[in-house]
């Protein structure tokens, strides 16, 4: 996650070599290099974020239905899209498209059933028009032809200057003779290109793709974009058994001050365990106890851990434990001060430096002195 959090400069060959033995293990979150991503899309151009070109979107599909398909081991060349799967399953099962679910009127399914092609390799193509768009990379398929334009390169991160959408260069391919989009016909057939560009604009308007948005951090993080979120307000309560919650189902506390309050019942022996943790070994934070002492750990992308501890152990009995993180402010990825409390009395303090930026949140907390303490988002009557 280092690269996705604007710290890719750390990943030098020396940095990688030091961690080579950890690749593939529980302490790694490694990703294959760009070159491999591109190579695996052979013979097509580009990769998955470049939705315009087939290297970003074209995949083999296997349909298995022994009791419903007469042909065995045959190929079908009619165009289909992921949105065609649901209509296909509904038709095969003889179930009508739902118009209302739990009292809520449903939008019409936009796909086309593939069922018509199962027993007829030569059946005329029914899904003959489809738009594509991702981060400004866009394209359209129509009756074998494709018009495409790459707006941005996926692995160019940070403050890069992107061209205006009107300055993007469109390409034209005849899929009936050019399977891999190798021969650009935009100069030879400009009228055909313009026809498909108009179709893209019509489809994009119809399906709410317009206005185009080529931002990345803003689209990932609702706080930056200013759009509504699933979790609203500034307080959330967790109960025992609430584990492995998705990030979008909890409050976003990145790059801001926050506090965590938990009610615990401590035994006579030293208390050990996780109160609440967000993430895993590759970045995040946790509030926990170790050898009876409450601690707060912040893990910077698995590179460095900042740990604040308490001067005294949690007494036996029922107590309120609290951690307060005061963000320094002044932008993203700044430091902050952690204060720890037992029953309202301050018992510890520490400093954390450079939390992760908000564009690609990390996944993680280590425990005391770097020891793992688990990756649950859970607590006992915990409110943060």
Secondary structure as UniProt FT lines:
FT   HELIX           3..5
FT   HELIX           8..10
FT   HELIX           13..18
FT   HELIX           20..22
FT   TURN            23..24
FT   TURN            26..27
FT   HELIX           34..39
FT   TURN            40..43
FT   TURN            48..49
FT   TURN            51..52
FT   HELIX           54..57
FT   TURN            66..68
FT   TURN            82..83
FT   HELIX           84..93
FT   STRAND          100..101
FT   TURN            102..103
FT   STRAND          104..105
FT   HELIX           115..118
FT   TURN            121..122
FT   STRAND          129..134
FT   TURN            135..136
FT   STRAND          137..142
FT   TURN            143..144
FT   STRAND          145..149
FT   TURN            154..155
FT   HELIX           165..167
FT   STRAND          171..174
FT   TURN            175..177
FT   TURN            179..180
FT   TURN            186..188
FT   HELIX           190..206
FT   TURN            207..208
FT   HELIX           217..220
FT   HELIX           222..225
FT   STRAND          237..238
FT   TURN            240..241
FT   HELIX           247..249
FT   TURN            254..255
FT   STRAND          258..266
FT   STRAND          273..280
FT   TURN            281..282
FT   STRAND          283..290
FT   TURN            291..292
FT   STRAND          293..300
FT   TURN            301..303
FT   STRAND          304..309
FT   STRAND          317..327
FT   STRAND          336..342
FT   TURN            343..344
FT   STRAND          345..352
FT   HELIX           368..370
FT   STRAND          382..383
//
